[in-house]
């Protein structure tokens, strides 16, 4: 029975995988699919960031603007909000975590960009279609490539 269940999981497509060029944003058990056209319509920002010693210009949408899109009260950070986090997930299941207070404009105000462009072009296939850029992080450990989902969670 265990072998059959494992086999079924291996051949069944992931229910959490978004359509190509889209992102899933999960909040309170509700999943919103942000299509590339929706993403492109959001306010844009740019940041210069060095990856392995190579400085490049990235353009995309701030993480806070994506969270606002699905109703996260990122501008009024207080109370229970201070215990929430957002998990950024890549296609290969690599993950990075941010406390919402860490990115909230009135608390931590950390710049986190969900980029879709590098040096004026779409991200290369090795990184895109979406990549997390966190300029203040040393070493780029949270610079997640192939971002597919943002999941807002409460404290465990």
N, C-alpha and C positions, 0 to 999 in steps of 0.2 A: 504494500500500500504506500509506504514512504517513497519507494522508487517511482511509482506511478505519479504521485503528487509532485515530486521533484521534476520529472520529465514534463508534466503539464506546465509547470511554472517556467521551465526553460524554453518551451516552444510558444507560449502564449505571449503576445505582445504586451508591453507594459501599459497599464491603464493610466499611468501618470505621465506618459510621454506626450508632449504637445505636438500639434501639427508642425511641419517644418517651418522655420522662421517665425515661430511663435513662442510665447512664454506662458507658463501656468503660474497663477498667483493664487495661493490658498489662504483663506482667512475664515476662521470659525467653521471649518468643514465645507465651506463653499469655495468652489474652484472657478476662477475667471480665466479665460483664455485671452491673452493680449496678442492679437495678430500683428504682423509687421507694419501694416498700415496704421493701426492704433498706436503702436510704439512710435512711429515716425511723426505722428500728430502731437505728441507730448512736447513740453518745453525741452530744448536741446542745450547741452553744455559741452564744454571741451576741457581737456586737461592734458598736459604734457607729462609723460611718465616713462621711466627707463626700465626696460625689461632685459635682464642679462647684459647690462651696459649699453644698450641701444635705446636712445631717446626717440620717442615717437609721440605724435599727437593723436589722442583718442577723442572720439565724439560719440555722444549717446545721451541717455536720460538718467538723471539722478535717481538713485534707489528710492529716495523719499517721494519723488513724484509718482513712481510706480505704486508705492504703498498708498498714497493718497487716492489714486485711481480706484482702488478697491475698498476705500472707506477707512483706512487706518488713520486715526486722529494724530498724525505725526507732529502737528503744530501745537497741540495742547498736551504735552508730555507731563503727566502727573498720575498719582495713584497707581492702580493696577497696571497701567501702561508700562511703568518702570520695570516690571518683571517679565515683559514679553521680549521675544527675540525673533529674528528672521533667519531662516536657514536657506542658503542659496545652494541649489543643487545642479550639478553638471550632468550631461548625458551619461557619463561613465560612473555616476553616483558619487564622485568627489563632492565634498560639501565644505562650506564655510559658514560661520555663524557670527551674527552681529546682534548685540542688544539693541532694541529699538531706541533706547535712550542714547546710545552711542552715536546714532545718526540723526536724532531729532534736532532740528535747528535751534531750539531753545535750551538744549542740554549739552550733548557732546558735539553736535554739528560736524561730525566727521564726513568728509566728502567721499561718497561711494558712487561711482559711475557705472551704469550698465551700458557698455559701449557696443555699437554696431558698426563703427567705422574706425579705421586706423590710417592716418596720414591721408585723409580725404577719400579713401576707398573703402568698400565693404571689408570687414575683417577677413583675413585669409582663412581658408578651410580648416587649418590647424588650430584655430582659436574660436571661430564663430559658429553660428551667426551672432551670438552675444557673448561678451566677456566682461567680467567684473574687474574694474580698475579701482584700486584703493591706494592713492598716492602716499598717504601717511604711513602705510604699513612697510616695514623693512623686509626685504627679501621676497615680497610678492606671494606669500603662502596663501593669501585669501584672494589672489587674482584668478578666480575660477574661469576656466575656458569652457566653451560649449554650454553656457548656462541654459537650463530648460525650465527651472521652477524656482519660485520664491515661496516659502511656506512660513507663515506667521504662527508662532507657537507661544503658549504660556509656559511659565516656569515649571519644571518637573517637580 
